[in-house]
């Protein structure tokens, strides 16, 4: 049996205007939605895949813990489907995804 395609909202949730690092590997947007980054390194380039998934939040990171984090502490949406990180680097948006715990029906 063929699977029906995922709904548009699962593939591409509304782009957040800003993302702030909350705890290690968890960003929050302006609506308090949690976003989980997956870092892919290839030939010296870094790509970050962000998926929106509701998870229980732990305590926010302290300033001392933030010092050694490899990704920007904040991203802000810019025109042209890009985010500017707190490190001033522009990151291009390929797409956003929403994590789902649903399994396909047999």
C-alpha positions as CSV (number, residue, x, y, z in Angstrom):
1,X,0.0,0.0,0.0
2,X,1.4,3.4,-1.0
3,X,2.0,6.0,1.7
4,X,0.2,9.2,1.4
5,X,2.6,12.2,1.2
6,X,3.1,14.1,4.4
7,X,1.0,17.2,4.9
8,X,2.7,20.5,4.0
9,X,2.7,21.6,7.7
10,X,4.9,18.5,8.6
11,X,7.5,19.3,5.8
12,X,7.6,23.0,6.3
13,X,6.4,24.6,9.5
14,X,6.2,28.4,9.5
15,X,9.8,29.8,9.5
16,X,10.7,31.1,12.9
17,X,11.7,34.8,13.0
18,X,14.4,34.1,15.6
19,X,15.9,31.1,17.3
20,X,17.7,31.2,20.6
21,X,19.8,28.5,22.1
22,X,18.0,27.2,25.2
23,X,20.0,24.1,26.2
24,X,22.5,22.0,24.4
25,X,21.1,21.0,21.0
26,X,17.8,22.8,21.6
27,X,16.7,26.2,20.2
28,X,13.5,28.0,21.0
29,X,11.7,30.3,18.6
30,X,9.4,33.3,19.4
31,X,6.5,30.9,19.9
32,X,8.5,28.8,22.3
33,X,8.6,25.9,19.8
34,X,11.7,23.8,20.2
35,X,14.0,23.2,17.3
36,X,16.6,20.4,17.3
37,X,19.8,20.9,15.2
38,X,21.7,18.1,13.5
39,X,25.1,19.2,12.4
40,X,26.6,17.8,9.1
41,X,30.2,18.5,8.3
42,X,31.5,17.8,4.8
43,X,34.7,19.0,3.2
44,X,35.1,21.8,5.8
45,X,31.5,23.1,5.3
46,X,28.9,22.9,8.0
47,X,25.2,22.4,7.4
48,X,22.6,22.5,10.1
49,X,19.4,20.6,9.7
50,X,16.7,22.0,12.1
51,X,13.6,20.0,12.9
52,X,10.8,21.3,15.0
53,X,9.7,18.9,17.7
54,X,7.9,19.5,21.0
55,X,10.1,18.2,23.8
56,X,10.2,18.8,27.6
57,X,12.6,21.6,28.2
58,X,15.4,21.5,30.8
59,X,17.0,24.5,32.4
60,X,18.5,27.2,30.1
61,X,22.2,27.1,29.5
62,X,24.3,29.4,31.7
63,X,26.7,31.9,30.2
64,X,29.7,29.7,31.1
65,X,28.2,26.8,29.2
66,X,27.5,29.0,26.2
67,X,31.2,29.8,25.6
68,X,32.0,26.4,24.1
69,X,29.0,25.9,21.8
70,X,29.9,25.4,18.1
71,X,26.7,26.9,16.6
72,X,25.5,30.5,16.9
73,X,23.7,31.3,20.1
74,X,20.9,33.0,18.1
75,X,19.7,33.1,14.5
76,X,17.5,35.9,13.0
77,X,15.5,35.5,9.8
78,X,16.7,37.7,6.9
79,X,15.2,38.3,3.5
80,X,16.1,35.8,0.9
81,X,15.5,32.7,3.0
82,X,18.6,33.2,5.1
83,X,19.3,33.4,8.8
84,X,22.1,35.7,10.3
85,X,23.7,34.0,13.2
86,X,25.0,35.8,16.3
87,X,28.4,35.1,14.8
88,X,27.4,37.3,11.8
89,X,27.5,34.4,9.3
90,X,24.5,34.1,6.9
91,X,23.0,30.6,6.8
92,X,20.8,29.6,3.9
93,X,17.5,27.9,4.6
94,X,16.9,24.8,2.5
95,X,13.8,23.8,4.4
96,X,12.4,23.3,7.8
97,X,10.8,20.0,9.0
98,X,8.4,19.1,11.7
99,X,9.3,15.9,13.5
100,X,6.5,13.3,13.7
101,X,6.1,10.3,15.9
102,X,3.4,8.8,13.7
103,X,4.2,5.6,11.9
104,X,3.0,4.7,8.4
105,X,-0.1,2.4,8.3
106,X,0.4,-1.1,7.0
